[in-house]
Amino acid sequence: MPNFLYVATDSKSKETKGSIEAKDALEAKTRLRQSGLCLISIKKENTVFEQLGWANVRNADLAIFSHQFSVMISSGIPLIRALKALGEETANRKLRAILQKVRLDVENGASLSSSLVKHPKIFSNFFITLVKSGEASGTLPLVLNRLASYLEKEEDLRRKVRSAFAYPVIVGIVAFGVMAFLLIFIVPVFKSVYKSLKVGLPGPTVFLIALSNIFVKFWWLVLLVIALIYCVIRIARNNAVFGLGIDRIKLGLPLFGPLISKVAISRFVRTLATMIGSGLTLNSSLLVLKDIVGNRVIVNSLEGMRKDINQGLSISDSLKDKKFFPPIVVQMLSVGEESGNLNSMLDKCADFLDEEIDTVIKGLIVKIEPTLTFFLAVLVGFIAMAIYLPMFDLIRQISR
């Protein structure tokens, strides 16, 4: 349904602005009047960036919102007034529009968690579950503060992972760009020269010229194949069987596999700490966790945890036979359970894993830089050799 931007006045004649989702302008006007607003103007929102999905709400935006929301509620500000203020002040335009819709729902008698459920692309099941727990226990400010802390650390973790993958991706793009430039603009020049001189071409040069012909004549097909591969991978990730295969391949990668595994385990431990610390039971936490870990292979290895715990096993005992969990993590959780301080130990365990991730990323970058430099040198060297080999033969023939 489209969004409609409106300007209205409330019962105290104070002007308010916002957006509302409705099937048409008439429905939007009716709902606004029912909420006690006196409409001044309304128009359909037509934002290209939001329609294309470019105006995303990041974890950092949700972390700021959660922290501000927690402070306002703990200061005694009513829920609706807090939502209204945040809906007007939040920097992210998409989140601002969503918060205004949430406020209208709450004003109409809905709970905060049931209002957030209507926006699953913005608020995850994990986020909504914690808010619902906070509402039920009367500890919403504390839960929101925990959420803010969790989202900040999650964003920091993603930033670290992106930094590890950024270098090889950039080098790969540069390598492809250099190769494409040489094949499209340089190789055809030498090809015409060798053809006019009727020089015999060695195998590497013949291969390079054939590759150049493909890039020059069928460049659109090259781009289409790249786009097709990207789309197939995206679709396959959402398929249970293919997604499991892709996740298994990720864990088996020579350099990146250990990093991906540690990131998934860190996410599992920190999320579990946040949920238990927010008052959720272990069973209900494990139901949500499968959507958080981010790797189906590790999720499958955790499937038996709920059954083990229902049979009376502790978390540490259940994790002992899970190959992805380092022994030190299992031992830390065991100590936390024995001391009755599991939540604190889970937090320390997540911090320990984050430090290990830092170490792995630093070591990864040290290994990747010379490897990719060598790869680029071999690629450019092969192209240069293939281009100049016929010239060396020509010089030999002339010298005879």
Beta strands, then each sheet from edge to edge (+ up, - down):
strand 1: 3-9
strand 2: 15-21
strand 3: 38-44
sheet 1: 2+ 1- 3+
end
